[in-house]
Structures are given as structure tokens and as C-alpha cells.
Amino acid sequence: MSFLEELSFVLQPDFVWNNSYFEEPNVMHISVNNSGCQVLTFQLDKQLDGRYRGGLYPFFNNQNGNVCKACDYILFAEHKGSYYAIVIEMKKGKSSTSEQLKAGLSFVDFVISTVNRVFRKNYSVLKRKVTIKEVNRKRKTKIKDIEYNQDSHHTFEQNIFCAKAFLK
């Protein structure tokens, strides 16, 4: 099995995101282009049905605000022999995304540890953080190179999320 197939084996399929866009309902809609790399996108921040009565993390005390934080998406990818986890938070306005991104990184660590335990592997992933802020996007702007700061974070302000551009 490949890295992404092993991830698919351990992750609940209800949370796999197979659409060609990211969205923050009633706020933002960003097209996604996954060509040139293999990806598995996992959506954490979603409306849960009755099967998830205890919420996303039923074993945590959800009375404490930061305990049950979650990012919007995690894009797991394989590209040129490397493995990536891109933790994505979409946000309206100027509010911070740091707590959701930190929670996403913790979730990635847990998932990769689980894959390694179940399959007796030793995967390590390059982790990246991406904030997608609500901005007035121009229809046809040149796609800029993705640059990360010293904390492996990038603030995305373009129209199309080209996954391959983030795999570095």
C-alpha cells in the first residue's frame, strides 16, 4: 500500500474531502488544483450528524475553549518521494488562525503515529501551515510562488490553490 492508501485505511471516510474546492460556508470558496501530485484531503471542521454525538473529539472536555479546536482541512500529499501534511485554516476578517493550525499539527502527528504503528512504518512528513483569509481576489492574477516563513506558515491570497506549489 502507498502512504496515501495507508492514511485512507486509518481515517474515517466521512471526513475525506473529494471536492475541487475549499470552502468556508457563506464566506469563501477557493478552487483547488491537485494535478501533478497525489493527495488525500481531510476535512475536520464540518457539521456532524447524529453518529458523532460527542462532537469531533468526544474524549476531550469541550467546555474548555482551546481543547477542541480544529483546522478546516488537512491535505496529505506524496510528491517526488516526500510526504507532506498541509494544515489549512480559512478565516473571515482579521482573527487569528494560530490555535486551529496548532491543533491541526497535533492531529497530523497523531495520524502519522497511528499509520506508523498499524503498518509498522516510519513515515515522517513535512508539515506546512496555510491560512486562507477572506480578501478581494482579482479574477486573473499571476500565480505567485509559495513562500513560507520561519514557522512553515503561508498566508494564501490567490484564486486557485495549486497543491503542488505548496509541496516544498
C-alpha positions as protocol buffer text, in pm:
chain_id: "A"
residue {
  index: 1
  type: MET
  ca { x: 0 y: 0 z: 0 }
}
residue {
  index: 2
  type: SER
  ca { x: 111 y: 355 z: -64 }
}
residue {
  index: 3
  type: PHE
  ca { x: 136 y: 623 z: 204 }
}
residue {
  index: 4
  type: LEU
  ca { x: -199 y: 775 z: 97 }
}
residue {
  index: 5
  type: GLU
  ca { x: -367 y: 434 z: 87 }
}
residue {
  index: 6
  type: GLU
  ca { x: -246 y: 364 z: 440 }
}
residue {
  index: 7
  type: LEU
  ca { x: -380 y: 702 z: 552 }
}
residue {
  index: 8
  type: SER
  ca { x: -713 y: 618 z: 390 }
}
residue {
  index: 9
  type: PHE
  ca { x: -718 y: 293 z: 583 }
}
residue {
  index: 10
  type: VAL
  ca { x: -690 y: 464 z: 923 }
}
residue {
  index: 11
  type: LEU
  ca { x: -903 y: 775 z: 856 }
}
residue {
  index: 12
  type: GLN
  ca { x: -1283 y: 778 z: 875 }
}
residue {
  index: 13
  type: PRO
  ca { x: -1413 y: 821 z: 516 }
}
residue {
  index: 14
  type: ASP
  ca { x: -1690 y: 1058 z: 634 }
}
residue {
  index: 15
  type: PHE
  ca { x: -1420 y: 1325 z: 671 }
}
residue {
  index: 16
  type: VAL
  ca { x: -1245 y: 1277 z: 335 }
}
residue {
  index: 17
  type: TRP
  ca { x: -1300 y: 1582 z: 113 }
}
residue {
  index: 18
  type: ASN
  ca { x: -1323 y: 1491 z: -257 }
}
residue {
  index: 19
  type: ASN
  ca { x: -1433 y: 1826 z: -396 }
}
residue {
  index: 20
  type: SER
  ca { x: -1231 y: 2053 z: -623 }
}
residue {
  index: 21
  type: TYR
  ca { x: -1260 y: 2349 z: -386 }
}
residue {
  index: 22
  type: PHE
  ca { x: -1218 y: 2456 z: -24 }
}
residue {
  index: 23
  type: GLU
  ca { x: -1498 y: 2648 z: 136 }
}
residue {
  index: 24
  type: GLU
  ca { x: -1591 y: 2836 z: 446 }
}
residue {
  index: 25
  type: PRO
  ca { x: -1972 y: 2824 z: 410 }
}
residue {
  index: 26
  type: ASN
  ca { x: -2129 y: 3159 z: 317 }
}
residue {
  index: 27
  type: VAL
  ca { x: -1785 y: 3327 z: 330 }
}
residue {
  index: 28
  type: MET
  ca { x: -1524 y: 3187 z: 88 }
}
residue {
  index: 29
  type: HIS
  ca { x: -1491 y: 2940 z: -195 }
}
residue {
  index: 30
  type: ILE
  ca { x: -1141 y: 2864 z: -331 }
}
residue {
  index: 31
  type: SER
  ca { x: -1080 y: 2637 z: -631 }
}
residue {
  index: 32
  type: VAL
  ca { x: -827 y: 2358 z: -577 }
}
residue {
  index: 33
  type: ASN
  ca { x: -597 y: 2211 z: -841 }
}
residue {
  index: 34
  type: ASN
  ca { x: -437 y: 1881 z: -733 }
}
residue {
  index: 35
  type: SER
  ca { x: -271 y: 1797 z: -1065 }
}
residue {
  index: 36
  type: GLY
  ca { x: 92 y: 1691 z: -1057 }
}
residue {
  index: 37
  type: CYS
  ca { x: 76 y: 1526 z: -715 }
}
residue {
  index: 38
  type: GLN
  ca { x: -123 y: 1266 z: -526 }
}
residue {
  index: 39
  type: VAL
  ca { x: -336 y: 1400 z: -240 }
}
residue {
  index: 40
  type: LEU
  ca { x: -583 y: 1296 z: 25 }
}
residue {
  index: 41
  type: THR
  ca { x: -775 y: 1586 z: 176 }
}
residue {
  index: 42
  type: PHE
  ca { x: -932 y: 1551 z: 516 }
}
residue {
  index: 43
  type: GLN
  ca { x: -1197 y: 1795 z: 642 }
}
residue {
  index: 44
  type: LEU
  ca { x: -1211 y: 1841 z: 1018 }
}
residue {
  index: 45
  type: ASP
  ca { x: -1429 y: 2148 z: 1065 }
}
residue {
  index: 46
  type: LYS
  ca { x: -1765 y: 2026 z: 940 }
}
residue {
  index: 47
  type: GLN
  ca { x: -2122 y: 1981 z: 1055 }
}
residue {
  index: 48
  type: LEU
  ca { x: -2151 y: 1644 z: 1226 }
}
residue {
  index: 49
  type: ASP
  ca { x: -2459 y: 1426 z: 1213 }
}
residue {
  index: 50
  type: GLY
  ca { x: -2611 y: 1214 z: 1492 }
}
residue {
  index: 51
  type: ARG
  ca { x: -2342 y: 947 z: 1464 }
}
residue {
  index: 52
  type: TYR
  ca { x: -2098 y: 1193 z: 1622 }
}
residue {
  index: 53
  type: ARG
  ca { x: -2298 y: 1286 z: 1933 }
}
residue {
  index: 54
  type: GLY
  ca { x: -1988 y: 1374 z: 2134 }
}
residue {
  index: 55
  type: GLY
  ca { x: -1851 y: 1606 z: 1867 }
}
residue {
  index: 56
  type: LEU
  ca { x: -1524 y: 1575 z: 1680 }
}
residue {
  index: 57
  type: TYR
  ca { x: -1325 y: 1489 z: 1995 }
}
residue {
  index: 58
  type: PRO
  ca { x: -1574 y: 1318 z: 2229 }
}
residue {
  index: 59
  type: PHE
  ca { x: -1299 y: 1220 z: 2473 }
}
residue {
  index: 60
  type: PHE
  ca { x: -1198 y: 1585 z: 2542 }
}
residue {
  index: 61
  type: ASN
  ca { x: -1373 y: 1832 z: 2770 }
}
residue {
  index: 62
  type: ASN
  ca { x: -1541 y: 2063 z: 2521 }
}
residue {
  index: 63
  type: GLN
  ca { x: -1616 y: 2317 z: 2798 }
}
residue {
  index: 64
  type: ASN
  ca { x: -1256 y: 2439 z: 2764 }
}
residue {
  index: 65
  type: GLY
  ca { x: -1235 y: 2661 z: 2456 }
}
residue {
  index: 66
  type: ASN
  ca { x: -898 y: 2566 z: 2310 }
}
residue {
  index: 67
  type: VAL
  ca { x: -920 y: 2193 z: 2382 }
}
residue {
  index: 68
  type: CYS
  ca { x: -1143 y: 2103 z: 2086 }
}
residue {
  index: 69
  type: LYS
  ca { x: -1005 y: 2343 z: 1825 }
}
residue {
  index: 70
  type: ALA
  ca { x: -972 y: 2204 z: 1473 }
}
residue {
  index: 71
  type: CYS
  ca { x: -842 y: 2333 z: 1142 }
}
residue {
  index: 72
  type: ASP
  ca { x: -1064 y: 2330 z: 834 }
}
residue {
  index: 73
  type: TYR
  ca { x: -865 y: 2094 z: 611 }
}
residue {
  index: 74
  type: ILE
  ca { x: -552 y: 1883 z: 607 }
}
residue {
  index: 75
  type: LEU
  ca { x: -412 y: 1800 z: 265 }
}
residue {
  index: 76
  type: PHE
  ca { x: -184 y: 1495 z: 281 }
}
residue {
  index: 77
  type: ALA
  ca { x: 35 y: 1456 z: -26 }
}
residue {
  index: 78
  type: GLU
  ca { x: 304 y: 1245 z: -186 }
}
residue {
  index: 79
  type: HIS
  ca { x: 538 y: 1416 z: -428 }
}
residue {
  index: 80
  type: LYS
  ca { x: 883 y: 1315 z: -554 }
}
residue {
  index: 81
  type: GLY
  ca { x: 935 y: 1065 z: -274 }
}
residue {
  index: 82
  type: SER
  ca { x: 842 y: 1305 z: 6 }
}
residue {
  index: 83
  type: TYR
  ca { x: 532 y: 1314 z: 224 }
}
residue {
  index: 84
  type: TYR
  ca { x: 353 y: 1633 z: 322 }
}
residue {
  index: 85
  type: ALA
  ca { x: 75 y: 1750 z: 550 }
}
residue {
  index: 86
  type: ILE
  ca { x: -61 y: 2093 z: 469 }
}
residue {
  index: 87
  type: VAL
  ca { x: -279 y: 2219 z: 753 }
}
residue {
  index: 88
  type: ILE
  ca { x: -531 y: 2474 z: 624 }
}
residue {
  index: 89
  type: GLU
  ca { x: -748 y: 2724 z: 808 }
}
residue {
  index: 90
  type: MET
  ca { x: -989 y: 2958 z: 632 }
}
residue {
  index: 91
  type: LYS
  ca { x: -1086 y: 3273 z: 820 }
}
residue {
  index: 92
  type: LYS
  ca { x: -1309 y: 3571 z: 766 }
}
residue {
  index: 93
  type: GLY
  ca { x: -1177 y: 3903 z: 887 }
}
residue {
  index: 94
  type: LYS
  ca { x: -862 y: 3960 z: 1086 }
}
residue {
  index: 95
  type: SER
  ca { x: -900 y: 3694 z: 1355 }
}
residue {
  index: 96
  type: SER
  ca { x: -605 y: 3466 z: 1424 }
}
residue {
  index: 97
  type: THR
  ca { x: -571 y: 3115 z: 1286 }
}
residue {
  index: 98
  type: SER
  ca { x: -284 y: 3006 z: 1509 }
}
residue {
  index: 99
  type: GLU
  ca { x: -482 y: 2789 z: 1754 }
}
residue {
  index: 100
  type: GLN
  ca { x: -661 y: 2599 z: 1475 }
}
residue {
  index: 101
  type: LEU
  ca { x: -333 y: 2546 z: 1288 }
}
residue {
  index: 102
  type: LYS
  ca { x: -159 y: 2421 z: 1603 }
}
residue {
  index: 103
  type: ALA
  ca { x: -448 y: 2180 z: 1664 }
}
residue {
  index: 104
  type: GLY
  ca { x: -416 y: 2058 z: 1304 }
}
residue {
  index: 105
  type: LEU
  ca { x: -45 y: 1991 z: 1350 }
}
residue {
  index: 106
  type: SER
  ca { x: -120 y: 1789 z: 1665 }
}
residue {
  index: 107
  type: PHE
  ca { x: -379 y: 1589 z: 1472 }
}
residue {
  index: 108
  type: VAL
  ca { x: -127 y: 1523 z: 1193 }
}
residue {
  index: 109
  type: ASP
  ca { x: 125 y: 1393 z: 1448 }
}
residue {
  index: 110
  type: PHE
  ca { x: -139 y: 1158 z: 1590 }
}
residue {
  index: 111
  type: VAL
  ca { x: -248 y: 1031 z: 1247 }
}
residue {
  index: 112
  type: ILE
  ca { x: 109 y: 968 z: 1126 }
}
residue {
  index: 113
  type: SER
  ca { x: 194 y: 791 z: 1454 }
}
residue {
  index: 114
  type: THR
  ca { x: -114 y: 573 z: 1407 }
}
residue {
  index: 115
  type: VAL
  ca { x: -20 y: 485 z: 1047 }
}
residue {
  index: 116
  type: ASN
  ca { x: 334 y: 405 z: 1160 }
}
residue {
  index: 117
  type: ARG
  ca { x: 206 y: 183 z: 1442 }
}
residue {
  index: 118
  type: VAL
  ca { x: -56 y: 0 z: 1235 }
}
residue {
  index: 119
  type: PHE
  ca { x: 165 y: -61 z: 933 }
}
residue {
  index: 120
  type: ARG
  ca { x: 499 y: -87 z: 1117 }
}
residue {
  index: 121
  type: LYS
  ca { x: 639 y: 200 z: 914 }
}
residue {
  index: 122
  type: ASN
  ca { x: 847 y: 502 z: 999 }
}
residue {
  index: 123
  type: TYR
  ca { x: 693 y: 782 z: 792 }
}
residue {
  index: 124
  type: SER
  ca { x: 783 y: 1139 z: 864 }
}
residue {
  index: 125
  type: VAL
  ca { x: 601 y: 1423 z: 694 }
}
residue {
  index: 126
  type: LEU
  ca { x: 693 y: 1778 z: 611 }
}
residue {
  index: 127
  type: LYS
  ca { x: 429 y: 1990 z: 783 }
}
residue {
  index: 128
  type: ARG
  ca { x: 312 y: 2322 z: 647 }
}
residue {
  index: 129
  type: LYS
  ca { x: 54 y: 2570 z: 773 }
}
residue {
  index: 130
  type: VAL
  ca { x: -164 y: 2774 z: 538 }
}
residue {
  index: 131
  type: THR
  ca { x: -406 y: 3050 z: 632 }
}
residue {
  index: 132
  type: ILE
  ca { x: -662 y: 3142 z: 369 }
}
residue {
  index: 133
  type: LYS
  ca { x: -800 y: 3485 z: 454 }
}
residue {
  index: 134
  type: GLU
  ca { x: -1103 y: 3650 z: 305 }
}
residue {
  index: 135
  type: VAL
  ca { x: -967 y: 3907 z: 60 }
}
residue {
  index: 136
  type: ASN
  ca { x: -1088 y: 4065 z: -261 }
}
residue {
  index: 137
  type: ARG
  ca { x: -928 y: 3834 z: -515 }
}
residue {
  index: 138
  type: LYS
  ca { x: -875 y: 3959 z: -866 }
}
residue {
  index: 139
  type: ARG
  ca { x: -1010 y: 3730 z: -1135 }
}
residue {
  index: 140
  type: LYS
  ca { x: -689 y: 3674 z: -1329 }
}
residue {
  index: 141
  type: THR
  ca { x: -379 y: 3735 z: -1129 }
}
residue {
  index: 142
  type: LYS
  ca { x: -46 y: 3573 z: -1191 }
}
residue {
  index: 143
  type: ILE
  ca { x: 10 y: 3281 z: -957 }
}
residue {
  index: 144
  type: LYS
  ca { x: 281 y: 3377 z: -711 }
}
residue {
  index: 145
  type: ASP
  ca { x: 545 y: 3144 z: -575 }
}
residue {
  index: 146
  type: ILE
  ca { x: 454 y: 2999 z: -238 }
}
residue {
  index: 147
  type: GLU
  ca { x: 689 y: 3118 z: 31 }
}
residue {
  index: 148
  type: TYR
  ca { x: 683 y: 3001 z: 391 }
}
residue {
  index: 149
  type: ASN
  ca { x: 803 y: 3200 z: 689 }
}
residue {
  index: 150
  type: GLN
  ca { x: 1042 y: 3056 z: 951 }
}
residue {
  index: 151
  type: ASP
  ca { x: 743 y: 2883 z: 1115 }
}
residue {
  index: 152
  type: SER
  ca { x: 648 y: 2698 z: 790 }
}
residue {
  index: 153
  type: HIS
  ca { x: 343 y: 2924 z: 752 }
}
residue {
  index: 154
  type: HIS
  ca { x: 200 y: 3088 z: 439 }
}
residue {
  index: 155
  type: THR
  ca { x: -93 y: 3328 z: 408 }
}
residue {
  index: 156
  type: PHE
  ca { x: -276 y: 3245 z: 85 }
}
residue {
  index: 157
  type: GLU
  ca { x: -443 y: 3527 z: -109 }
}
residue {
  index: 158
  type: GLN
  ca { x: -489 y: 3384 z: -458 }
}
residue {
  index: 159
  type: ASN
  ca { x: -784 y: 3242 z: -653 }
}
residue {
  index: 160
  type: ILE
  ca { x: -667 y: 2886 z: -714 }
}
residue {
  index: 161
  type: PHE
  ca { x: -500 y: 2664 z: -456 }
}
residue {
  index: 162
  type: CYS
  ca { x: -245 y: 2466 z: -662 }
}
residue {
  index: 163
  type: ALA
  ca { x: -148 y: 2186 z: -423 }
}
residue {
  index: 164
  type: LYS
  ca { x: 180 y: 2107 z: -597 }
}
residue {
  index: 165
  type: ALA
  ca { x: 305 y: 2464 z: -537 }
}
residue {
  index: 166
  type: PHE
  ca { x: 288 y: 2403 z: -159 }
}
residue {
  index: 167
  type: LEU
  ca { x: 498 y: 2086 z: -170 }
}
residue {
  index: 168
  type: LYS
  ca { x: 842 y: 2223 z: -96 }
}
